[in-house]
Amino acid sequence: MTESRTFTRRTVLQAGAVGGLLAAATLLPATRAHAVGARPIGRGEAPTITDLGPAVQQFGLMSALLVGDTVYVGSRNIEPTGVIGFHLPTRTVTVRTEVATGYSVQAMAADPTGRYLYFGVLQKSGGPQANLYRWDLQTPESPAVAIGRIGDRDVRDLAVAPDGVVFAVGGGSGTAPALWEYDPATQQVLDRGIPDAGATLARAVAATDDYAFFGAGSTLGGGGTTSRASLYAYDRAAGTFASVAPVEFAVDPSIRELAIVGDRLIATTAGAGEPSKAAAIDLQNLSSYTVATSVGKTAKNITAIGEDVYFANETGLLVWEGASGAIRAVDVQGLDLGEIWGVDARDGALVVVSAYSFVAEIDPRTGESTVTDLGEAGAPVSPQTCMGLAAGGGFVYVGGNGVIARHSLRTGEVVNLQAPGEAKDADIIDGVLYTGQYNAQGIWAYDPRHGDPIMRVASFDPTQNRPLDTAWDDDNRLLLVAAQSDTEGGGSLWTYSPDTKASTIVVNPIDDIQLVRAVAVSDGIAYLGGDNAQKTGPRGTVVAWDPVRRSELWRIETGLGNGIAALAVRAGHLHGLTVRGGFFVIDLATRTIVHTADHRAVSPGFAALVETRGLIYGVSDTDLFRFDPKTFAMTVVVSDINGGWYSGAHLNVDERGRIYTLRGRNLVQIEDRPRR
């Protein structure tokens, strides 16, 4: 793993400050490290919390658009949410605006005059608040203003027609995504209808004077009866939809990007079992098109230089050559671009914005580039919401977007380590960090003793794209990873041997519907917890699994009405939490449920469990708690911990049994020694 370009002087100073505060915490436990009052099992010392500072800090980003000489970049998972302007001639951040709603900006579009920048936000929940904004670039010192809201919770893409009318698409609500329209003349947001009732998410829109093009599918929550890639033309005069999807798109899960390039609509897909596709559709005859098979599983951020069309996949840049009709990788001379969120053309060069928080100006003919770190250029470096967490070997690692923060427990130093995608969960084995990397990245490893970059050690079926939970099987010397298929439904169990480097995968070990959200292990037997991304169907099954023979041993239905969020084993008892706070204990000898309880008050959603010092601890988005080893009664250890997690709470323990999780967006170490 290499040090991220976002490890700026500001971050270095913060790391040093944390080290000093850690020393102070040791000497003055009443300040940095402090005791909190929990109801102990017996009369023991109250738990002690040591604040280790922000868990992950960077300028996280999720969108980019070139307008004139400035690249506007939308923030991701930092506070406050907003947009910065990176001025290419001076290579500095010159303007910035903030908004009061949402946690990320994924959608941006400029009006034809270049005066207004429209953008939309992703939100944790819908409501009456605005999710659409407009920023007047002639007076950038004035903040962006709210212009309304689309009915879908999240705004995933925007387009502005030549007449200035704005179209928006998204998802995240209880209904299929719709096409939305904002007319600056009337200042109204209108629902133009749902063209595909089977779609779960729309991520692409483009517009002309005659049509608005709507691209959707089932990127999240796929499987069952959900749609595959769907592309519709909305006739703006008639108010009607017509499917214009090339037949070659039918196998892919969703439309990924749409762009008007001259007299053509360029449409691309997100692939799953097959590579992505790209189509050039004649705007004068929507049934006339040319299709090419792309490279990789995604194709997004479209731009053009002459007859050549450029876009990004999951590993770099591609060009669809106008002369040959072939799609090939652009040689960038080894530059790791990570996840790409912006590709634009300027004076014959490509302007590429990376999730690693840099802007690269690339000559597509030679591959030569100039790279500017956005943090060093003036972008706000802030604590980010987090993914997975692992502790051991003297370090704590916390995953963010395109980064893993390495916290030294000895010195307090924090180093941002560049890593592709997102470390959804992780374990440390013999001092080596092993991560389950989203999206479809497999298992990666990093050894801090060698200083080598992080590297992929195992790849799996790319449709099994979302790792959710990891566990170490010490008896069989196997890393176990529970995973979900976003596009196909169901899930899988991965294994990896650090000793032999061998890996295996079993798809749908529970059934054809349930994903594997949780995995725990004891005495060489894995326990898999099932969940379901669909609104109906089975969920909550627990399967005992032989990870060596890759076969089921037995199963039990929890019958609690919700999927499994977390599992952990102690003294022959499997403890489990559902995604709505249902708690159960299974006696592994008798294979029966011996205890149930409703803990929704402290664990209303996703949660994590871990065993340490002979006790089972759990953490939710709101509280840290433990369970009595005899009565299974629950005690809150730290209330209102309110961890700043992006995709569900995590906790981990080091070799000394100390607990690590988040309080707010800060990493905390918790010592809890109740008398028993």
C-alpha positions, 0 to 999 in steps of 0.5 A: 500500500502506498501513501495517499496523495491526500496525506498533506501537511495538514494531515501530518500535523493532525497525526502528530497532534493525536500522538501528543494527545495520546501521551496526555491521555495516559497521564491525565485520564480525566481529559483525553481518556475518561471513564463512563458509567455502564451498568457492570455485570458485577462491581468492577471499574467503569469502562475507559474511553481513549479518543484516538482522533478522526478515524479517516480524514481526506477530501472525499469526492464523488463527482466532477465536471469541467466548466470553462477552465474550472473543474467543479468537484462534489464532496463525498461523506464529509461535512459539510457537503458541498462543491469546490472549484479547481482552477486548471490554469493555476492548479488551485481551489479557488471557489467553494460552496456548501449546502445544508442537506445530503452527505454526498454530491454525485450529480452535476450538470451545467446549463448551456451558457456555463453560468449555472451549475446544477447539482444534487445530493444523496441523503440518508432519508427522504423528506421535504428538504431540498435535494436539488441546488443551483450555483451561479458561477458568475458570483461564486462567492454567493452560496448555491441555492436550493431549487427544490426536490425530486421525489426520489431520495437520492439524485444520481444524475442530472442533464440540462437540455439546450433550452435550459430545462433540467432533468434528474434521475435517482432512487433510494425511495420505496418506489421505482425511480422516476424522471424528474424535470425542473424548468427555470422559467417556472421554478417547478420540479415535475414528475414525468413518470416511471418508465420501468417499474422493475428498476431499482436505481437510475444513474444516467440521464441526457437531454436534447430539445426533443428527448430526455433519455432515462437510463436505469436497471438494478445496480442495488437490490438486484435479483428476482423480478427486478429489471436489467439495463433499461433505456427510455426516450421521453418525448418532451412534446408528447409526454410519452416514453419509448424503450430504445435500449439496444438488444445487446444491453439486455444481459447487463444489470444497468445503464451506467452513463449517457451523454450527447456527443454531436449527433449521437447518444453515447450509452454505456452499461455496468456489466456483471457476468459479461463486460460492459457495453457501449452504444452510439445511437443516432439521435435522428433515428433512435433504432439505428446504433453501433455497439461495442464490447468494452473492457471491464465491468463499468463504463462511465464519465464520457467525453470526446476528443475529435472522433474518439470517445473516452470514458473510465472503467474500474481500473483506468481510462478507455478510448472508443476509437472512431477510426477502428471502432475498437475499445482499448485501454489508454496507456497512462504510464503506470499512473494509478487513477483509482476510482474515477469520478470525472473525465473531461476534455480540454485543449486536446488533454483529458482532465481526470478526477480520481477518488484518491483526491487528485486531478490528473491532466493527461495527454492521451497520445503520450500518456504523460500527466500532471497530477495535483493533490486537491488537499494541497491545492486547497480542498477541505480535508475533513473527517469522513464516514467510515467502512471497515475496521481492524486492530492488531500488530500495533495498528488500527486500520479504518477504511474510507473511500479509496483510502485506509487510515493506519493509526499507530498505537505506539506513536499516534501517527496516522497515515492515509494508505491509498487503496482502491475501492472500499475496505468493507471489513478486515482482519489482521492475521499474523500482523498482515491486514486482509480486507474485503474490498468493494466493488468486486475487488476481492481480497487485498493484503498489506504488511506494514513491516515490508512497506510494499503497496497493498495488493490483491491476493484473491479474485472472485466472481465479479457478480459477488461484488460486495463483501460484508463481513470477515472472520478468521478461522484459526483451526483451518487457517482460513480467512472467511468473507461473507458477500452480497451480489448487488445485481443478481441477488443472493450472496457467497462465502469466500475463503483465502489461505494466507499459507497456501494462497489458495482461495475458494468461493461458494455462491448462494450457500444459504439459498438462491435468495439470501445474501450472506451478511454475517459470518462467525467461526468456532472450532473450524465451523463457520456460521453464516447469517442470511439476509435479503435485499428484496422486500419479500422472501426468506431471511434470517436463516443461520447455516453451520458450514464446513469451510474446508469441504464447502458443505452445509452441516445444519441450519436453523430458522431464527423466525424473527422476521428480519435478516441477520446483521451480526454473529459471534460465538462464545462458550458453545453459544452462537449470539446473533442480532438481526437488522432490527435489533432482534437478539437470539442465542443458539446452543451449538450442542443442541442446535436450538434457540435458547434465548431471544430478546428485542433490543431494537431500542439500542440496535435499530439497524445494522450492527456488529458483534465480537467476543473479547475477554470472555464476553460478547460485545455489540455496537450499533449506530447508536450504542456499544453494549455487552451481553451477560455470559450466563443470563444473556442480559444486555447492558449498555456500555457506552450510550449515544456513541453514534459512530460515523459509519457509512455502511453499518457499524463495526468494532474490533479488538486487538491482542490485548482485548481492547475494543475499537470502534467509532464515536462520532467520526473519531476512532476510540479505544475502549477498556471494559473490565466488569467484575464477574 
